């Protein structure tokens, strides 16, 4: 299969430290694309000296049916005591649809005034479109810039699979190798973390290649019946810790290799997991870490206090990708929760984002190129694994997320054959907020028929 080379024309300007950006961050606001919300006017503002730029649209909750006009409005404010002149430029970014080019517009904003400009587009089919608005002031080195993404029938977006011919054999062999490693589970109660409600245990085990990995098990006291279990998996570089929250569920906050308390055999620094072993899928970081997550399910499966029909895996960003991969590779998972998932559709991922460290890694060795890199990544693309997921799945995304663009998330989600639902936060970026976190716990309690 020929993989298209990522185009820099489609890339966002991103922060250069991937480790920071893949954490789950909480922010405020809970407006959801449920079809009943009021017209969304998404104000985003950026200052350059004495100019401001805001960008909004009339798409309801950031969503629009196909072939329906969507009006974007840019408002430029000039707080200076002199006229500002320059050029206004509109452009669009999308991997799912193609829209006409938009000519630039000479612009004048009088002193102390603001001026609004609008541009209307029509999205012909399912997908996502990001509107980019820039104003370049005469004599300025850089423009002021805002972006705003809208969606159209996201549950109908499909991208072609990139599986290699030996994809199935690859994962069968990997799982066999994991089974050949005795897990050597050990649990040690941490009295310093336990209280009168919850016992906390630090759990260690051996995973693929005899790698030691660990997690934190929280067991409610004074409960005699079997309880549901939630396996929490980390964002990129995140340290999963006990949460001290649940009296009605067993919670296992698990750290795959290189994360949290699982750094004895695999260091967490430098924080470059996604390029470790990328030359060869057999030794790539995500082969081992996906298998670590299966080993975590192995551990939960040994617990007599766990209802084995009620096991959930939940994570955000990289953890969202871990949750999807674990549900795909291990049928014992009964519920999958993926927030702002990473590890989805690598082809469009690199068309829509830019990570200098990946460019530098490829340029470092003459034998490396985008073709071979994408071939390795294809084995770990949750889009290629998604048709194995048969448990109920809940995915939530931030419509304005530039770290894990929703286009890529839905390319995985729409391949899942089992029961599934999604939630889109039209104003959110790479973080869904505390309200979302509490909402997911409520969803889990409802799915597992437990009450707090």
BELCOR-V873578 format. One record per residue. RES is the residue in three letters. SS is DSSP state (hx for helix, st for strand, lp for the rest). PHI is phi as a letter, one per 30 degrees, with the letter a starting at -180 (none if undefined). OMEGA is omega in whole degrees, 0 to 359 (999 if undefined). Layout:
((RES SS PHI OMEGA) (RES SS PHI OMEGA))
This chain:
((UNK lp none 178) (UNK lp c 179) (UNK lp c 177) (UNK lp d 177) (UNK lp d 179) (UNK lp e 182) (UNK lp c 179) (UNK hx d 178) (UNK hx d 182) (UNK hx c 190) (UNK lp c 174) (UNK lp d 167) (UNK lp d 184) (UNK lp b 169) (UNK lp d 189) (UNK lp c 181) (UNK lp c 185) (UNK hx d 186) (UNK hx e 182) (UNK hx d 190) (UNK hx d 183) (UNK lp d 174) (UNK lp d 172) (UNK lp d 178) (UNK lp c 179) (UNK lp c 177) (UNK lp b 187) (UNK lp c 177) (UNK lp j 184) (UNK lp b 182) (UNK lp d 189) (UNK lp b 177) (UNK lp d 181) (UNK lp c 179) (UNK lp i 182) (UNK lp c 183) (UNK lp d 178) (UNK lp d 178) (UNK st e 183) (UNK lp d 170) (UNK lp c 189) (UNK lp c 183) (UNK lp d 172) (UNK lp b 186) (UNK st b 179) (UNK st b 181) (UNK st c 169) (UNK st b 185) (UNK lp h 186) (UNK lp c 179) (UNK st c 174) (UNK st b 178) (UNK st b 173) (UNK st b 182) (UNK st b 180) (UNK st b 176) (UNK st b 177) (UNK lp c 176) (UNK lp d 183) (UNK st d 182) (UNK lp h 178) (UNK lp i 182) (UNK st c 179) (UNK lp b 172) (UNK lp d 178) (UNK lp d 176) (UNK lp i 176) (UNK lp c 181) (UNK st d 177) (UNK st b 183) (UNK st c 174) (UNK st c 180) (UNK st b 175) (UNK st c 178) (UNK st b 180) (UNK st c 178) (UNK st c 180) (UNK st b 181) (UNK lp c 179) (UNK lp d 178) (UNK lp c 178) (UNK lp b 181) (UNK lp d 173) (UNK st c 176) (UNK st b 180) (UNK st l 184) (UNK st b 175) (UNK st c 182) (UNK st b 173) (UNK st c 173) (UNK st a 180) (UNK st b 176) (UNK st b 178) (UNK lp a 171) (UNK lp c 184) (UNK lp c 180) (UNK lp a 180) (UNK lp c 181) (UNK lp b 182) (UNK lp d 175) (UNK lp d 183) (UNK lp c 181) (UNK lp d 178) (UNK lp d 187) (UNK st b 173) (UNK st d 190) (UNK st b 177) (UNK st b 176) (UNK st b 181) (UNK lp d 181) (UNK lp e 177) (UNK lp i 183) (UNK lp c 171) (UNK st b 183) (UNK st b 178) (UNK st c 178) (UNK st b 180) (UNK st b 175) (UNK st b 183) (UNK st c 177) (UNK st b 174) (UNK st b 180) (UNK lp c 189) (UNK lp d 185) (UNK lp a 183) (UNK lp e 177) (UNK st l 179) (UNK st b 177) (UNK st b 176) (UNK st c 175) (UNK st d 179) (UNK st c 179) (UNK st b 180) (UNK st b 171) (UNK st b 179) (UNK st c 180) (UNK st d 179) (UNK lp e 180) (UNK lp i 180) (UNK lp d 179) (UNK lp d 183) (UNK lp b 177) (UNK lp d 163) (UNK st d 195) (UNK st b 172) (UNK st b 177) (UNK st b 178) (UNK st a 183) (UNK st c 172) (UNK st b 181) (UNK st b 179) (UNK st b 179) (UNK lp h 185) (UNK hx d 182) (UNK hx d 178) (UNK hx c 181) (UNK lp d 181) (UNK lp b 173) (UNK lp b 180) (UNK lp d 176) (UNK lp d 180) (UNK lp b 181) (UNK lp d 172) (UNK lp d 182) (UNK lp e 182) (UNK lp c 185) (UNK hx e 182) (UNK hx d 180) (UNK hx d 179) (UNK hx e 183) (UNK hx d 174) (UNK hx d 179) (UNK hx d 180) (UNK hx d 180) (UNK hx d 176) (UNK hx d 179) (UNK hx d 178) (UNK hx d 181) (UNK hx d 180) (UNK lp d 180) (UNK lp c 175) (UNK lp e 187) (UNK lp d 178) (UNK lp h 180) (UNK lp d 175) (UNK st b 178) (UNK st b 180) (UNK st b 181) (UNK st d 176) (UNK lp c 182) (UNK lp d 180) (UNK lp d 181) (UNK lp c 179) (UNK lp d 174) (UNK lp b 184) (UNK lp d 178) (UNK lp c 191) (UNK st b 170) (UNK st d 180) (UNK st c 179) (UNK st b 168) (UNK st c 186) (UNK st c 176) (UNK st b 181) (UNK st a 175) (UNK st c 180) (UNK lp c 184) (UNK hx e 183) (UNK hx h 178) (UNK hx i 181) (UNK lp d 178) (UNK st d 177) (UNK st b 187) (UNK st b 175) (UNK st a 183) (UNK st c 181) (UNK st c 178) (UNK st c 184) (UNK st b 178) (UNK st d 178) (UNK lp d 171) (UNK lp h 176) (UNK lp c 184) (UNK lp c 181) (UNK lp d 174) (UNK lp d 183) (UNK st c 170) (UNK st d 177) (UNK st b 177) (UNK st b 175) (UNK st c 180) (UNK st c 183) (UNK st b 196) (UNK lp d 164) (UNK lp d 186) (UNK lp d 180) (UNK lp i 183) (UNK lp d 178) (UNK lp c 178) (UNK lp d 182) (UNK lp b 175) (UNK lp d 183) (UNK lp c 176) (UNK lp h 190) (UNK lp c 198) (UNK lp c 171) (UNK lp c 188) (UNK lp b 178) (UNK st b 170) (UNK st c 183) (UNK st c 177) (UNK st c 179) (UNK st c 194) (UNK st c 177) (UNK st c 172) (UNK lp d 183) (UNK lp e 178) (UNK lp i 181) (UNK lp c 172) (UNK lp h 182) (UNK lp d 177) (UNK lp c 182) (UNK lp c 181) (UNK lp d 181) (UNK lp c 180) (UNK lp b 184) (UNK lp d 177) (UNK lp d 180) (UNK lp c 355) (UNK lp d 187) (UNK lp d 188) (UNK lp b 187) (UNK hx e 190) (UNK hx d 172) (UNK hx c 179) (UNK lp d 178) (UNK lp i 186) (UNK lp d 176) (UNK lp d 188) (UNK lp b 181) (UNK lp d 181) (UNK lp d 182) (UNK lp c 182) (UNK lp d 183) (UNK hx e 187) (UNK hx d 172) (UNK hx d 180) (UNK hx d 185) (UNK hx d 173) (UNK hx d 178) (UNK hx d 175) (UNK hx e 181) (UNK hx d 175) (UNK hx d 178) (UNK hx d 176) (UNK hx d 176) (UNK hx d 176) (UNK hx e 181) (UNK hx d 180) (UNK hx e 180) (UNK hx d 178) (UNK lp d 187) (UNK lp d 179) (UNK lp d 178) (UNK lp d 179) (UNK st c 170) (UNK st d 188) (UNK st d 175) (UNK st c 183) (UNK st b 179) (UNK st c 180) (UNK st c 171) (UNK st b 187) (UNK st b 175) (UNK st a 178) (UNK st b 181) (UNK lp i 174) (UNK hx e 178) (UNK hx d 174) (UNK hx d 175) (UNK hx d 176) (UNK hx e 181) (UNK hx d 179) (UNK hx d 181) (UNK hx d 180) (UNK hx d 178) (UNK hx d 180) (UNK hx d 187) (UNK hx c 184) (UNK lp b 183) (UNK lp d 177) (UNK lp d 177) (UNK lp d 184) (UNK lp c 180) (UNK st a 182) (UNK st b 177) (UNK st b 183) (UNK st b 176) (UNK st c 178) (UNK lp h 193) (UNK lp d 169) (UNK lp c 176) (UNK lp i 181) (UNK lp b 174) (UNK lp h 183) (UNK hx d 181) (UNK hx e 180) (UNK hx d 179) (UNK hx e 182) (UNK hx d 170) (UNK hx d 187) (UNK hx c 181) (UNK lp b 178) (UNK lp b 178) (UNK lp b 183) (UNK hx e 183) (UNK hx d 177) (UNK hx d 176) (UNK hx d 181) (UNK hx d 180) (UNK hx d 180) (UNK hx d 182) (UNK hx d 186) (UNK lp d 183) (UNK lp b 184) (UNK lp d 182) (UNK lp d 183) (UNK lp d 175) (UNK lp a 182) (UNK hx d 182) (UNK hx d 181) (UNK hx d 179) (UNK hx d 180) (UNK hx d 177) (UNK hx d 176) (UNK hx d 183) (UNK hx d 183) (UNK hx d 179) (UNK lp d 186) (UNK lp c 178) (UNK lp d 181) (UNK hx d 175) (UNK hx d 180) (UNK hx d 179) (UNK hx c 195) (UNK hx d 184) (UNK hx d 174) (UNK hx d 185) (UNK lp d 182) (UNK lp c 178) (UNK lp d 175) (UNK st e 185) (UNK st b 175) (UNK st b 177) (UNK st b 177) (UNK st b 183) (UNK st b 169) (UNK st c 185) (UNK lp d 182) (UNK lp c 183) (UNK lp d 176) (UNK lp c 179) (UNK lp d 175) (UNK lp b 187) (UNK lp e 183) (UNK hx d 176) (UNK hx e 183) (UNK hx d 180) (UNK hx d 182) (UNK hx d 175) (UNK hx d 171) (UNK hx d 186) (UNK hx e 185) (UNK lp d 175) (UNK lp c 182) (UNK lp d 182) (UNK lp d 185) (UNK lp d 177) (UNK lp d 185) (UNK st a 172) (UNK st a 182) (UNK st b 176) (UNK st b 179) (UNK st c 174) (UNK st c 190) (UNK lp d 182) (UNK lp c 189) (UNK lp d 174) (UNK lp c 184) (UNK lp c 180) (UNK lp l 189) (UNK lp c 172) (UNK lp j 182) (UNK hx d 180) (UNK hx d 178) (UNK hx d 179) (UNK hx e 180) (UNK hx d 179) (UNK hx d 180) (UNK hx d 177) (UNK hx e 178) (UNK hx d 178) (UNK hx d 179) (UNK hx d 180) (UNK hx d 178) (UNK hx d 181) (UNK hx d 183) (UNK lp c 176) (UNK lp h 174) (UNK lp b 178) (UNK lp b 185) (UNK lp d 999))
